Amino acid sequence: MANEITIDPVTRIEGHARIRIGLSDAGQVADAQFQVTQFRGFEKICQGRPLAEMPSLMARICGICPVSHLIASAKACDDILAVKPPKVGEDLRALMNLAQIVQSNALSLFHLASPDLLFGFDADPATRNIVGVAKLHPQLAMDGIYLRKFGQHAIELLGGKRIHPAWIVPGGVESALTAAKRDEIRAMIPEAYAAADRALAWYKNNLLNWAEEAETFGSFQSAFMSLVDAEGNVAHYDGRLRVVDHDGTLLADFDAHDYADYIGEYTDEASFLKPTYFKPRGIENGLYRVGTLARAVVAERFGTPRADAELDAFRSRFGRYPSSSFHYHQTRLLDILYGIERMELYLDDPEILATRVASHAEVNRNVGIGVAEAPRGTLIHHYVVDDDGIIQTANLIIATGHNAAAMNASVLQVARHFVKGERIEEGMLNRVEAVIRCYDPCLSCSTHAMGQMPLHISLVSSDGEVLDEVRR
């Protein structure tokens, strides 16, 4: 009997990773780890770049959530310029981020997670995929496609293109929203509501089918962190960072500029992913979670009627502070609904068409910090520049890094519950992968530090000849 099981690659996630499961001589799971195997190094790439280039450069980190990087980067640049964008500039930034929240959460739930939920975790992989969803559940598939289309088209109308728009800049945004584009986005909202409502009804009606998974998929006590506004409600664009314990005890409430007092980082020799921890509790006990579940736990309310009604129903069923990471799926639907409602509110404000959309200034500080809520959770950009505005150092703390320790704990918990060494079955291993999908990790976003994992880089010519190699 083998003493190690390797799942390589982990499927239906963004990026490249593997899971290694160690077995005892008796065939019981002794250890398990989620290992990120790709490295991108954006923290190094941006050194020496002018400050004005940073938002567009940072958007290239990810093709799924580029807007959140645009926003966090632009806010860090605002900080260095010591400038506040006009209100409409901030509102337009927030509007674009909400469009991304809708489309990215739809991608995660409908395209990546729904095959397991619809067909069962033990179903034939030949059917358990997005093609199978489209064939057997066409309405659900079309709803997922529409919600993605809605969010992506709104991003395109605002920023000129769907992927990596350069429209968000230091000081605000590049151009005003026209009435025609506003009306085009608004015209899509009724069907977006209908798609979200159908998906929520389907999900809630089928919860009992996934009862065992909901009990074991990352179900443990931890802290949670997210942005909240002045009333303690969900915030995606701006606010204070709040950390609460598993029972709702307030652990910290702080301005993003003080993040280093509360959030620590460390390297993992088995992964290029840079994990974080809640500093007051230390590395061993500092595990916390971010993302849609954290937002539903940390915040008092969403602050919009439809999302608040669904949040009440969710809390009535699972309690005020649910612990299972399986509930990331349902809270993604709440996030989608909230995103649509907030977009509608922004679009209904006549001031959204105001033409003064940016403020202008020179470098006034050497350090800037920007924070936003990405679909997957809290995103922090921290830049240090010289007096000419040239980047000296950059620190990027990504939602997937915040969740790294929780993902490792979840993999171990699920493997111990489902994996039996004497009879390895595909459905067992699929559940180990599926718990990672709950967190919807973005590995391209989060692999920026070198860490300690062995590194092998090859320089290859166009005809395949290896010209040079570096190993560590």
Secondary structure, 3 states (H helix, E strand, C coil): CCCEEEECCCCCCECCEEEEEEECCCCCEEEEEEEECCCCCHHHHCCCCEHHHHHHHHHCCCCCCHHHHHHHHHHHHHHHHCCCCCHHHHHHHHHHHHHHHHHHHHHHHHHHHHHHHHHCCCCCCCCCCHHHHHHHCHHHHHHHHHHHHHHHHHHHHHHCCCCCCCCEECCEECCCCCHHHHHHHHHHHHHHHHHHHHHHHHHHHCHHHHHHHHHHCCECCCEEEEEECCCCCECCCCCEEEEECCCCCEEEEECHHHHHHCEEECCECCECCCCEEEHHHHHHHCCEECCHHHHHHHCCCCCCHHHHHHHHHHHHHHCCCCCEHHHHHHHHHHHHHHHHHHHHHHHHCHHHHCCCCECCCCCCCCEEEEEEEECCEEEEEEEEECCCCEEEEEEEECHHHHCHHHHHHHHHHHHHHHCCCCCCCHHHHHHHHHHHHHHCCEHHHHCCCCCCCCCEEEEECCCCCEEEEEEC
